[in-house]
Each structure stands twice: as C-alpha cells, then as structure tokens.
Amino acid sequence: EGERVNLSQCIKLALEHNLDMKVLNLEKEVAREMRTADMLGMLPELNVTNTYTGRDNTPASSSKKVGESGLTYGYSTSQDRHLNYLNVDLALSVLDFGLAFFNTQQGEDRVLMREQREIRAGQNLSLDVAKAYFQVAAAQKAIKITTSLLEDCRSRYEVISKLSKSRAITPFRAFEETRRFVDMEKRLTNYIRTYENSCVELRSLLGMRPAGKILVDDSMLNKVPEFNSLPDIELMEQIALIRRPELYEVDMQKHINIVECYKTIALMFPNVKLFVDWSNSNNSYLYNQSWWELGVRAAYNLLKLPQNIQRLEGYWTQVKTEEMRSYAQAVAVMAQVRIAYGNLLSAKERYDLDRRVYTTYDENLQAALKNQAVGRSMQQLELDHMRLVTTETSIESLMSLGDYYVAYYRLLN
C-alpha cells in the first residue's frame, strides 16, 4: 500500500503470484511426474512369492495298476506335512518394454507442451498487465488534471443560475451552458471510474485482492517513445514463426501422434516374454530343493490385427491433421504480426492527431487568456468551457499515448 510500482515490477509480480500461472506450473509438474512413471514402466517384472502350507496328517497316496494284477504297493508319500515354497521370478516383456519406451517419449513431449503453454501464458499475462498498467497510468494522470477542474465545473452552475436570474443571459443560453458543463462533468467523472476499474483489473492480474487502488509510475507518459528500429515486416513474421510457443505445441502434438503410430505397429507383433526364476522348497523328499529356470514365452492374437490396422490408419490421419493445423496456425501467426504492426502505426497516427488537436486548443486558450489579461471582451463561461475542452483533449492524448505503448507490446507479443 502506498508504494509506486513500475511496469517491470508489475510483470514480475504477476508472473510470480498470478493464480492462473500457478495452475499451469502445477500442471507442468504433473506432466513431469507422469513422464517419470512412464519411464519406470520399462523396468522388468520382479515377483517374489513365499508359500507356507501345513497339514494335520501325512499327505500320502496310493496308485493302481492299469493291468491285471490290480493294486500296486501300499500307500506312499513324496512330501512333508509342512512345506515352505519360495519363488523369485524376473520377467521382461519385449512388447511392454517397447510400449513403455514410446510412452516415455510421449510423456516428454507433454512436458514440453506444458512448458510452451506456460511460456505463452506468461507472454499473454505480460501483455494484459501492460494494458491494465497504461490504463491505470493514463487515468491516474487524468485524475490529477481533472480534480480541480471538476470543482470549477460544479461551481459554474451557480454562476449560470445567477446570470439567468439577473437576465444577463437568456434561459435558452443558460440551458445550453448548463448542458455543456454537465456533459463535461460526466466525461471527467468517467475517468475516475476508469481508474478504479483499471486498478481492480491490474490488482487481479498481480494475484492481489481485487479491491483498493494501486499507484503506478506514470513517468513513461511524459515522453513519446520512438519505435523506429523495428525490422521489416517479413523478418518479424519469420521471428514469430520461429519463436511462437503455439507452433512448438502443435509440432509436439504431431510427434505424439507419430509415436502413437509406432505403438500401434508394435502391437501387431507377437508378445515375447523372457523370464528367469529361482525356486526353493524345504520338501525333504525332493532330489534338488532349489533350482533355476530360464525360458521364453511368445503369444500372438491374430484377431487383434484388423483392429490395430484400422487404429494405425486413424492415427496417421491425425498426423496429417496436425500438420495441416500447423500450417493454419502459421498463417494465423503471420496475420497477427501484420495486424499488430498495422495497429502500431494506427496508434501512432491517432496519438499524433490527438496531440495536434490538444496543441491547437491550448494555443487558442493561451491567446484567449492573454486577450482577457489586456482587457478585451471574453465571456468567463466561454473561457471556462474552453479550458475544460482543452484539458479533455490533453487527457485524450494521454490515453492515445498509452494505447501506443500497448500496441508496441502487442507487436512484441
């Protein structure tokens, strides 16, 4: 409260405390965690099982001959009453490993997409802060100029009323003068409302409570910037095509769909699984109580092949769609650059016109004041109205200068 902030401080505060930027940052962290999870999916399966069984009697059995003599020997057993079986199984599925590898690539692309989205959101937030900042600065200067003038404007109502009662002016002239001062008071009061609304908007962008006022450094409006060092429009278009985050995001989405095609092709191959397991049993009747086993399993579902082929065609069509979207996005970016450049030139012309109008009005006002000083006839009401109109043109030139700054920042955006 009470501190005067400049534009760079406002942009820094917005990037640090704006809630939308914090949401995008959290989404980026979520994408990173999901990428790490996909990366861990490439690890093989490691299963450790331990089974203990106990019986209340001896697990014995008998057998019977298939031939003539009938029964064989008496009952026999080949395991203990209490058994503990331990198995450690290490398995690697080639298909699962490949799918996890492709998922990791897609996860990396999604992280980069979130980063580019956050960068673009920061750029747009900076532009919004600049727009609100110059609105506050222009309205802040306007309030300084119009505070005393509003009091003069309101005091003229009594003067008009006295002149009308004394029949110094006609009722029609009194009505016309009152209407002129009322219209001027409305326009000057509107600047105060604009200042309050702009303060609320700027505080909201900075992540602050959207209530109260904020003081900004309005010294930038004391001079006219010269943006004559801009490159040619063709070069600015090339810069935009290289640096705009939206185009990177479209390319990454295209790559995600390409990787999805690779995953679909991988699903058309047999699922081969390599496994190694170690087993141990405390059964005293076994010849070997621990052993290693190495094997390969292969499975192939032929009926899934038509579905995967159709899915591959769909993803490949999506790749072409993203490629066409990138062309459309590039054309839109080039159009935005040209529109922003034309808007900058238009804002400069508008400011020059408003400044020229203000200069002309101010010269006429100064001449009228000199004529009044030497005793020439000049009605006080006309002089007051001329002073108010001149002040209004000065404020309009300040607003145009702020729009000129904003047009430059929009071109940078």
Salt bridges, closest charged atoms under 4 A:
GLU1 OE2 - ARG203 NH1 3.90
GLU16 OE1 - HIS17 NE2 3.62
GLU27 OE1 - ARG114 NH1 3.02
GLU29 OE2 - ARG32 NH1 3.27
GLU108 OE1 - ARG35 NH1 2.82
ASP109 OD2 - HIS255 ND1 2.55
GLU115 OE2 - ARG32 NH2 3.21
GLU118 OE1 - LYS28 NZ 2.91
GLU151 OE2 - ARG154 NH1 3.62
GLU176 OE2 - ARG179 NH2 2.37
GLU177 OE2 - ARG173 NE 2.80
GLU177 OE2 - ARG180 NH1 3.12
ASP183 OD2 - ARG179 NH1 3.23
GLU185 OE2 - ARG154 NE 2.82
ASP218 OD2 - LYS144 NZ 3.35
GLU237 OE2 - ARG338 NE 2.54
GLU246 OE2 - ARG120 NE 2.88
GLU246 OE2 - ARG244 NH2 2.95
GLU249 OE2 - ARG117 NH2 2.48
GLU260 OE2 - LYS263 NZ 3.61
GLU322 OE2 - ARG325 NH1 2.69
ASP352 OD2 - LYS348 NZ 2.98
ASP354 OD2 - ARG350 NE 3.10
GLU382 OE2 - ARG173 NH2 3.23
GLU382 OE2 - ARG180 NH1 3.42
ASP384 OD2 - ARG156 NE 2.12
ASP384 OD1 - ARG387 NH1 2.92
GLU392 OE2 - ARG187 NE 2.37
